[in-house]
Amino acid sequence: MRLLVVFLEEPRPGRLDPSSADILATDKAEVVYRAKIRILLSQLSGLEKCALRFCYRPAGAHDAIRFWLLSEIMDYPSIQLNTETTDFKPQSDGDLGTRISNAAKNAFAEGYQQVALIGSNCIEISSRWIHAAFAQLNKNNQVVIGAGHEGGCYLLAMQDYLPSLCRNVTWTVSNSSPSVLRQAANQSHPVFQLPELCIIETCADYQSTLSGLLGRKFRNALEDILESY
């Protein structure tokens, strides 16, 4: 049993970093965030033999998150995800490392044998990389990590609950992946590393994404969502 956990936020005004809106010439940070999630959902299309869990904040946003994401999945043909194997759970209290650790702990307690966790700031990740991560969890590798160009993490996957590794993960901070790798080495946990991908955190990251293979899709999603406001 495999589970992919996606960490995300409710796209409400005032809850999101306004700098992303400035980069794309709109004052609505929530529009940029919604566009980013739409592309991520499309990228995850084709997940096989893997349940999907959206782990959201704030805890009281269950109905809003569920309505938003299920509408995206059902309304856009480019998003092909199985809603029957999709669920929604609130993030726990605490800092990000604690929340990641608790999400992994709960997943293994539910009987999942392999668990991968990702944030929402890397839209280059796809079902291909998720499948690759699970395929590399074997007797030779207890952990799979996806590192960003600047040292953050876009993915952590494991086949046993390893709380010390989880607590060292942040999705964007530059020393995150080196910290996880050091912790894994100290505890003799063999690690497989996926190729580096862009984690969107700065203006340069946005510009790189907009000029890359997903740039047109990202702009189209942004324009479509803006028109609906």
C-alpha contacts under 8 A as a table, 3 or more apart, distances in Angstrom:
res1	aa1	res2	aa2	distance
1	M	49	K	7.62
1	M	50	C	7.01
1	M	51	A	7.94
1	M	111	G	7.44
1	M	112	Y	4.93
1	M	113	Q	5.37
1	M	114	Q	6.52
2	R	49	K	6.87
2	R	50	C	4.81
2	R	51	A	6.16
2	R	112	Y	5.71
2	R	113	Q	6.07
2	R	114	Q	4.82
2	R	115	V	5.87
2	R	134	F	7.93
3	L	50	C	5.41
3	L	51	A	4.73
3	L	52	L	5.79
3	L	53	R	7.16
3	L	107	A	7.56
3	L	112	Y	6.57
3	L	114	Q	6.45
3	L	115	V	4.93
3	L	116	A	6.31
4	L	50	C	6.79
4	L	51	A	6.23
4	L	52	L	4.96
4	L	53	R	6.13
4	L	115	V	6.01
4	L	116	A	4.84
4	L	117	L	5.81
4	L	118	I	7.70
4	L	130	I	7.97
5	V	52	L	6.15
5	V	53	R	4.77
5	V	54	F	5.88
5	V	55	C	6.47
5	V	103	A	7.93
5	V	115	V	7.49
5	V	116	A	6.14
5	V	117	L	4.63
5	V	118	I	6.31
6	V	52	L	7.73
6	V	53	R	6.20
6	V	54	F	4.91
6	V	55	C	5.79
6	V	117	L	5.99
6	V	118	I	5.13
6	V	119	G	5.78
6	V	120	S	7.01
7	F	54	F	6.21
7	F	55	C	4.86
7	F	56	Y	5.92
7	F	117	L	7.52
7	F	118	I	6.28
7	F	119	G	4.88
7	F	120	S	6.32
8	L	54	F	7.16
8	L	55	C	6.35
8	L	56	Y	5.05
8	L	57	R	6.72
8	L	119	G	6.65
8	L	120	S	5.87
9	E	56	Y	5.44
9	E	57	R	4.96
9	E	58	P	7.04
10	E	15	R	7.86
10	E	56	Y	6.98
10	E	57	R	6.15
10	E	58	P	6.89
10	E	61	A	6.81
10	E	64	A	7.68
10	E	65	I	6.33
11	P	15	R	7.15
11	P	16	L	7.01
11	P	30	E	4.91
11	P	31	V	7.79
11	P	33	Y	6.56
11	P	34	R	6.73
12	R	15	R	5.71
12	R	16	L	7.12
12	R	30	E	5.94
13	P	16	L	6.71
13	P	28	K	7.42
13	P	29	A	7.07
13	P	30	E	6.07
14	G	17	D	7.93
16	L	29	A	6.28
16	L	30	E	6.70
17	D	20	S	6.42
17	D	29	A	6.71
18	P	21	A	5.45
18	P	22	D	6.85
18	P	27	D	7.54
18	P	28	K	7.56
18	P	29	A	5.24
19	S	22	D	5.21
19	S	23	I	6.56
19	S	29	A	7.55
20	S	23	I	5.26
20	S	24	L	6.86
20	S	29	A	6.11
20	S	32	V	6.86
20	S	202	T	7.99
20	S	203	C	7.56
21	A	24	L	5.51
21	A	25	A	6.26
21	A	26	T	5.18
21	A	27	D	5.36
21	A	28	K	5.67
21	A	29	A	4.49
21	A	30	E	7.99
21	A	31	V	7.88
21	A	32	V	6.18
22	D	25	A	5.12
22	D	26	T	5.97
22	D	27	D	6.33
23	I	26	T	7.80
23	I	203	C	6.26
23	I	206	Y	7.36
24	L	32	V	7.81
26	T	29	A	7.45
28	K	31	V	5.45
28	K	32	V	6.96
29	A	32	V	5.25
29	A	33	Y	6.31
30	E	33	Y	4.97
30	E	34	R	6.08
31	V	34	R	5.12
31	V	35	A	6.20
31	V	222	L	6.65
31	V	225	I	6.42
31	V	226	L	6.61
32	V	35	A	5.15
32	V	36	K	6.20
32	V	222	L	6.29
33	Y	36	K	5.04
33	Y	37	I	6.25
34	R	37	I	5.14
34	R	38	R	6.17
34	R	222	L	7.92
34	R	225	I	7.66
35	A	38	R	5.08
35	A	39	I	6.40
35	A	218	F	6.49
35	A	221	A	5.17
35	A	222	L	5.18
35	A	225	I	7.05
36	K	39	I	5.32
36	K	40	L	6.27
36	K	120	S	7.71
36	K	121	N	7.76
36	K	123	I	6.85
36	K	218	F	6.90
37	I	40	L	4.90
37	I	41	L	6.10
37	I	120	S	6.78
37	I	123	I	7.83
38	R	41	L	5.21
38	R	42	S	6.31
38	R	72	E	7.02
38	R	221	A	7.21
39	I	42	S	5.06
39	I	43	Q	6.14
39	I	123	I	6.40
39	I	217	K	7.22
39	I	218	F	6.60
39	I	221	A	7.59
40	L	43	Q	4.96
40	L	44	L	6.26
40	L	120	S	7.42
40	L	122	C	7.68
40	L	123	I	4.94
40	L	124	E	7.65
40	L	125	I	7.47
40	L	126	S	7.55
41	L	44	L	5.12
41	L	45	S	6.52
41	L	73	I	7.62
41	L	79	I	6.02
41	L	81	L	7.94
42	S	45	S	5.29
42	S	78	S	5.72
42	S	79	I	4.40
42	S	80	Q	7.00
43	Q	79	I	7.75
43	Q	123	I	7.19
43	Q	124	E	7.43
43	Q	125	I	6.75
43	Q	126	S	4.58
43	Q	127	S	6.45
44	L	47	L	6.27
44	L	79	I	7.79
44	L	80	Q	7.94
44	L	81	L	7.52
44	L	125	I	7.62
44	L	126	S	4.87
44	L	127	S	4.52
45	S	78	S	7.72
45	S	79	I	5.61
45	S	80	Q	4.63
45	S	81	L	5.44
45	S	126	S	7.63
45	S	127	S	6.27
46	G	80	Q	6.28
46	G	81	L	6.65
46	G	127	S	6.11
47	L	50	C	6.33
47	L	81	L	6.98
47	L	127	S	5.38
47	L	130	I	7.88
47	L	131	H	7.53
48	E	131	H	7.89
50	C	85	T	7.85
51	A	85	T	5.03
51	A	86	T	6.04
52	L	85	T	6.22
52	L	86	T	4.68
52	L	87	D	6.49
53	R	86	T	5.62
53	R	87	D	4.89
53	R	88	F	5.53
53	R	89	K	7.06
54	F	86	T	7.77
54	F	87	D	6.42
54	F	88	F	4.86
54	F	89	K	6.28
55	C	88	F	6.05
55	C	89	K	4.93
55	C	90	P	5.29
55	C	91	Q	5.52
55	C	103	A	7.80
56	Y	59	A	6.91
56	Y	61	A	7.65
56	Y	62	H	7.77
56	Y	65	I	7.54
56	Y	88	F	7.47
56	Y	89	K	6.45
56	Y	90	P	4.87
56	Y	91	Q	5.49
57	R	60	G	7.66
57	R	61	A	6.77
57	R	90	P	6.03
57	R	91	Q	5.88
58	P	61	A	5.61
58	P	90	P	7.06
58	P	91	Q	7.49
59	A	62	H	6.80
59	A	90	P	4.92
59	A	91	Q	6.59
59	A	92	S	7.84
60	G	90	P	7.92
61	A	64	A	5.35
61	A	65	I	5.91
62	H	65	I	5.30
62	H	66	R	5.96
62	H	88	F	7.21
62	H	89	K	7.62
62	H	90	P	7.26
63	D	66	R	5.15
63	D	67	F	6.02
64	A	67	F	5.29
64	A	68	W	6.10
65	I	68	W	5.17
65	I	69	L	6.09
66	R	69	L	5.44
66	R	70	L	5.88
66	R	88	F	6.99
67	F	70	L	5.44
67	F	71	S	5.93
68	W	71	S	5.29
68	W	72	E	6.36
69	L	72	E	5.00
69	L	73	I	6.25
70	L	73	I	5.03
70	L	74	M	6.07
70	L	83	T	7.50
71	S	74	M	5.21
71	S	75	D	5.71
72	E	75	D	5.35
72	E	76	Y	6.00
72	E	79	I	7.54
73	I	76	Y	6.03
73	I	77	P	7.85
73	I	79	I	5.50
73	I	80	Q	6.74
73	I	81	L	6.59
73	I	83	T	7.92
74	M	77	P	7.45
74	M	79	I	7.72
76	Y	79	I	5.62
77	P	80	Q	6.74
82	N	85	T	5.75
82	N	86	T	6.62
83	T	86	T	4.91
83	T	87	D	7.89
91	Q	99	R	5.97
91	Q	103	A	7.09
92	S	98	T	7.83
92	S	99	R	5.29
92	S	102	N	6.83
92	S	103	A	7.67
93	D	98	T	7.70
93	D	99	R	6.52
94	G	97	G	7.92
94	G	98	T	5.65
94	G	99	R	6.14
95	D	98	T	5.37
95	D	99	R	6.28
96	L	99	R	5.00
96	L	100	I	6.10
96	L	167	R	7.62
96	L	169	V	7.68
96	L	170	T	6.60
97	G	100	I	5.17
97	G	101	S	6.08
97	G	166	C	5.89
97	G	167	R	3.83
97	G	168	N	5.91
97	G	169	V	5.67
97	G	170	T	6.59
98	T	101	S	5.01
98	T	102	N	6.10
98	T	166	C	7.48
98	T	167	R	5.63
99	R	102	N	5.16
99	R	103	A	6.15
100	I	103	A	5.16
100	I	104	A	6.26
100	I	117	L	7.78
100	I	166	C	5.89
100	I	167	R	6.92
100	I	169	V	7.69
101	S	104	A	5.26
101	S	105	K	6.09
101	S	162	L	7.99
101	S	163	P	5.47
101	S	166	C	4.86
101	S	167	R	5.92
102	N	105	K	4.94
102	N	106	N	6.07
103	A	106	N	5.28
103	A	107	A	6.26
104	A	107	A	5.12
104	A	108	F	6.32
104	A	115	V	6.88
104	A	117	L	7.86
104	A	161	Y	6.55
104	A	166	C	7.90
105	K	108	F	5.40
105	K	109	A	6.14
105	K	161	Y	6.02
105	K	163	P	7.73
106	N	109	A	4.97
106	N	110	E	6.23
107	A	110	E	5.15
107	A	111	G	6.78
107	A	112	Y	5.84
107	A	115	V	7.14
108	F	111	G	5.19
108	F	112	Y	4.95
108	F	113	Q	6.48
108	F	114	Q	7.84
108	F	115	V	7.53
108	F	160	D	7.44
108	F	161	Y	6.66
109	A	112	Y	7.35
112	Y	115	V	6.79
113	Q	159	Q	5.71
113	Q	160	D	7.29
114	Q	134	F	7.05
114	Q	137	L	7.71
114	Q	157	A	7.27
114	Q	158	M	5.88
114	Q	159	Q	4.43
114	Q	160	D	7.29
115	V	157	A	5.53
115	V	158	M	5.64
115	V	159	Q	6.37
116	A	130	I	7.65
116	A	133	A	7.78
116	A	134	F	7.69
116	A	155	L	6.84
116	A	156	L	5.62
116	A	157	A	3.94
116	A	158	M	6.53
117	L	155	L	5.64
117	L	156	L	5.33
117	L	157	A	6.20
118	I	154	Y	5.56
118	I	155	L	4.63
118	I	156	L	6.69
118	I	171	W	7.77
119	G	122	C	7.02
119	G	154	Y	6.07
119	G	155	L	7.28
119	G	171	W	5.94
120	S	123	I	7.19
121	N	154	Y	7.54
121	N	171	W	7.43
121	N	172	T	7.82
121	N	199	I	5.45
121	N	200	I	5.13
121	N	201	E	7.19
122	C	125	I	6.07
122	C	154	Y	6.22
122	C	197	L	7.36
122	C	198	C	6.17
122	C	199	I	4.58
122	C	200	I	6.01
123	I	126	S	7.65
123	I	199	I	7.70
124	E	197	L	6.50
124	E	198	C	6.81
124	E	214	L	7.73
125	I	128	R	7.90
125	I	129	W	6.27
125	I	130	I	7.77
125	I	154	Y	7.95
125	I	197	L	7.35
126	S	129	W	5.44
126	S	130	I	6.52
127	S	130	I	4.92
127	S	131	H	6.04
128	R	131	H	5.26
128	R	132	A	6.18
129	W	132	A	4.84
129	W	133	A	6.07
129	W	194	L	7.75
130	I	133	A	5.09
130	I	134	F	6.42
131	H	134	F	5.26
131	H	135	A	6.08
132	A	135	A	5.02
132	A	136	Q	6.28
133	A	136	Q	5.33
133	A	137	L	6.71
133	A	144	V	6.01
133	A	145	I	7.98
133	A	157	A	6.73
133	A	194	L	7.38
134	F	137	L	5.30
134	F	157	A	7.33
135	A	138	N	7.35
136	Q	141	N	6.50
136	Q	144	V	7.06
136	Q	192	F	6.91
137	L	140	N	7.47
137	L	141	N	5.30
137	L	142	Q	5.79
137	L	143	V	6.50
137	L	144	V	6.89
137	L	157	A	7.87
137	L	158	M	6.77
137	L	159	Q	6.56
138	N	141	N	5.31
138	N	142	Q	6.56
139	K	142	Q	7.03
140	N	190	P	6.63
141	N	144	V	7.19
141	N	189	H	7.37
141	N	190	P	4.79
141	N	191	V	5.34
141	N	192	F	6.14
142	Q	158	M	5.78
142	Q	159	Q	6.03
142	Q	160	D	7.33
142	Q	189	H	5.91
142	Q	190	P	5.53
142	Q	191	V	6.25
143	V	156	L	7.34
143	V	157	A	5.70
143	V	158	M	4.60
143	V	159	Q	7.10
143	V	189	H	6.89
143	V	190	P	6.36
143	V	191	V	4.75
143	V	192	F	6.34
144	V	155	L	7.78
144	V	156	L	5.88
144	V	157	A	4.97
144	V	158	M	6.38
144	V	191	V	5.51
144	V	192	F	4.73
144	V	193	Q	5.74
144	V	194	L	7.20
145	I	153	C	7.22
145	I	154	Y	7.84
145	I	155	L	5.56
145	I	156	L	4.75
145	I	157	A	6.40
145	I	177	S	7.63
145	I	191	V	7.16
145	I	192	F	6.45
145	I	193	Q	5.07
145	I	194	L	6.22
146	G	153	C	5.76
146	G	154	Y	5.37
146	G	155	L	4.68
146	G	156	L	6.50
146	G	193	Q	5.91
146	G	194	L	4.91
146	G	195	P	6.64
146	G	196	E	6.46
146	G	197	L	7.68
147	A	151	G	5.91
147	A	152	G	5.72
147	A	153	C	4.52
147	A	154	Y	5.88
147	A	155	L	7.16
147	A	177	S	5.87
147	A	193	Q	7.52
147	A	194	L	7.19
147	A	195	P	7.25
147	A	196	E	5.22
147	A	197	L	6.82
148	G	151	G	5.21
148	G	152	G	5.03
148	G	153	C	5.64
148	G	154	Y	6.32
148	G	172	T	7.89
148	G	196	E	5.06
148	G	197	L	5.02
148	G	198	C	5.48
148	G	199	I	5.60
149	H	152	G	7.40
149	H	196	E	5.68
149	H	197	L	6.12
149	H	198	C	5.87
149	H	199	I	7.31
150	E	174	S	5.37
151	G	172	T	7.68
151	G	173	V	7.01
151	G	174	S	4.27
151	G	175	N	5.50
151	G	176	S	6.11
151	G	177	S	5.48
151	G	178	P	6.88
152	G	170	T	6.61
152	G	171	W	5.55
152	G	172	T	4.46
152	G	173	V	5.02
152	G	174	S	4.74
152	G	175	N	6.32
152	G	176	S	4.96
152	G	177	S	5.48
152	G	199	I	7.40
153	C	156	L	7.34
153	C	169	V	6.75
153	C	170	T	6.34
153	C	171	W	4.81
153	C	172	T	6.31
153	C	173	V	7.92
153	C	176	S	6.23
153	C	177	S	5.52
153	C	199	I	7.97
154	Y	171	W	5.73
154	Y	172	T	7.80
154	Y	197	L	7.77
154	Y	199	I	6.82
156	L	166	C	7.97
158	M	161	Y	7.04
158	M	162	L	7.69
162	L	165	L	5.70
162	L	166	C	6.55
163	P	166	C	5.02
163	P	167	R	6.18
164	S	167	R	5.42
164	S	168	N	6.77
164	S	183	Q	7.33
165	L	168	N	5.37
165	L	169	V	6.90
165	L	180	V	5.57
165	L	183	Q	6.36
165	L	184	A	6.83
166	C	169	V	5.50
166	C	180	V	7.94
168	N	176	S	6.45
168	N	179	S	6.23
168	N	180	V	5.75
169	V	176	S	5.50
169	V	177	S	7.06
169	V	179	S	7.83
169	V	180	V	6.65
170	T	173	V	5.87
170	T	176	S	5.69
171	W	176	S	7.51
171	W	199	I	7.95
172	T	176	S	7.46
172	T	199	I	6.71
172	T	200	I	7.93
172	T	201	E	6.67
173	V	176	S	5.64
174	S	177	S	7.54
175	N	178	P	5.60
175	N	179	S	6.19
176	S	179	S	5.22
176	S	180	V	6.38
177	S	180	V	5.09
177	S	181	L	6.14
178	P	181	L	5.05
178	P	182	R	6.07
179	S	182	R	5.16
179	S	183	Q	6.13
180	V	183	Q	5.11
180	V	184	A	6.08
181	L	184	A	5.08
181	L	185	A	6.13
181	L	191	V	7.54
182	R	185	A	5.10
182	R	186	N	6.11
183	Q	186	N	5.10
183	Q	187	Q	6.32
184	A	187	Q	5.22
184	A	188	S	5.95
184	A	189	H	4.90
184	A	190	P	7.03
184	A	191	V	7.21
185	A	188	S	4.90
185	A	189	H	5.99
185	A	190	P	7.27
186	N	189	H	7.84
198	C	205	D	6.89
198	C	209	T	7.72
199	I	205	D	6.94
200	I	205	D	5.00
200	I	206	Y	6.01
200	I	209	T	7.86
201	E	205	D	6.08
201	E	206	Y	7.50
202	T	205	D	5.09
202	T	206	Y	6.49
203	C	206	Y	5.15
203	C	207	Q	6.22
204	A	207	Q	5.06
204	A	208	S	6.05
205	D	208	S	5.07
205	D	209	T	6.19
206	Y	209	T	5.04
206	Y	210	L	6.09
207	Q	210	L	5.05
207	Q	211	S	6.19
208	S	211	S	5.29
208	S	212	G	6.11
209	T	212	G	5.03
209	T	213	L	7.59
209	T	214	L	6.57
209	T	215	G	5.65
210	L	213	L	7.92
210	L	214	L	6.79
210	L	215	G	3.77
210	L	216	R	7.01
210	L	218	F	7.14
210	L	219	R	7.57
211	S	214	L	7.82
211	S	215	G	5.45
212	G	215	G	5.30
213	L	216	R	7.40
214	L	217	K	5.35
214	L	218	F	6.07
215	G	218	F	5.10
215	G	219	R	6.24
216	R	219	R	5.19
216	R	220	N	6.09
217	K	220	N	5.10
217	K	221	A	6.10
218	F	221	A	5.18
218	F	222	L	6.21
219	R	222	L	5.02
219	R	223	E	6.16
220	N	223	E	5.17
220	N	224	D	6.08
221	A	224	D	5.11
221	A	225	I	6.17
222	L	225	I	5.31
222	L	226	L	6.11
223	E	226	L	5.10
223	E	227	E	6.20
224	D	227	E	5.26
224	D	228	S	6.62
225	I	228	S	5.19
225	I	229	Y	6.74
226	L	229	Y	5.39
